[in-house]
């Protein structure tokens, strides 16, 4: 009877370990991937525009105060 209990616990554990993969599968491509790529590009462009406008704003403020530009 002791062996039956051990085998009852051991078999599902071995089955789970044998069926699991060491690496997760790569994400599947969806129909929304091109849209996500466009959104990512748009966010990058907006980030660049924001950085440039911040630089220009700082330069204009410095020039207004009479400081040397950064």
N, C-alpha and C positions, 0 to 999 in steps of 0.2 A: 504494500500500500504506500510505503514511503516513496518508492520509485515512481509511482504513478503521479504523485503530487509534484515531484521534482521535474518529471518530463512534461507535465502540464504547464509548468511555469517556463521551463527551458525552451520548449519548442516555439512558442510565440516570440520570445526574445530573439532566438536565433533567426527566425523568419524576418523579423523587423530589421535586424542587423544586416542580413543578406540582401534585402531589397533596397536598403537605403544607399544613396550614392554619396561619395565623398564631396562632390561639388554640386551646388545648385544648378539647375538648368538655366541656360541664358534666357533672358526675357524674349517672349515671342513678339514678332513685328505685328503692329496693328495698323489699321487704316488711318489712325491719328498721328502716326510718326512724322509724316511730312509737315503736318500742322504744328506739332511740337517743335520741330526743327526751325520753322519760320518764327515761332514765338521766341525761341532761344536766341536766334539771330537778332530779332527786334529788341530784345532786352539788352543784348550786348551793344547794339547801336545806341540805345537810349542811355546806357551807362557811359559810353564814350562822349555823347553829347553833353550829359550832365557834368562830367569831369571838365570838359573844355569850357563850359559856361561858368563853372566855379572858378577856373583859372582866370578867365576874362574878368569876372566880377571882382576878384581879388586885385588884379592888376589895375582896374579902373578905380577901385577904392584907394589903392596906394597912390595912384597918380593924383587923385582928388586931394589927398592929404599932403601931397608933395614929397612923399617917401620915394625911395628908389624902388623900382618894380622888383618883385620876388623872382 
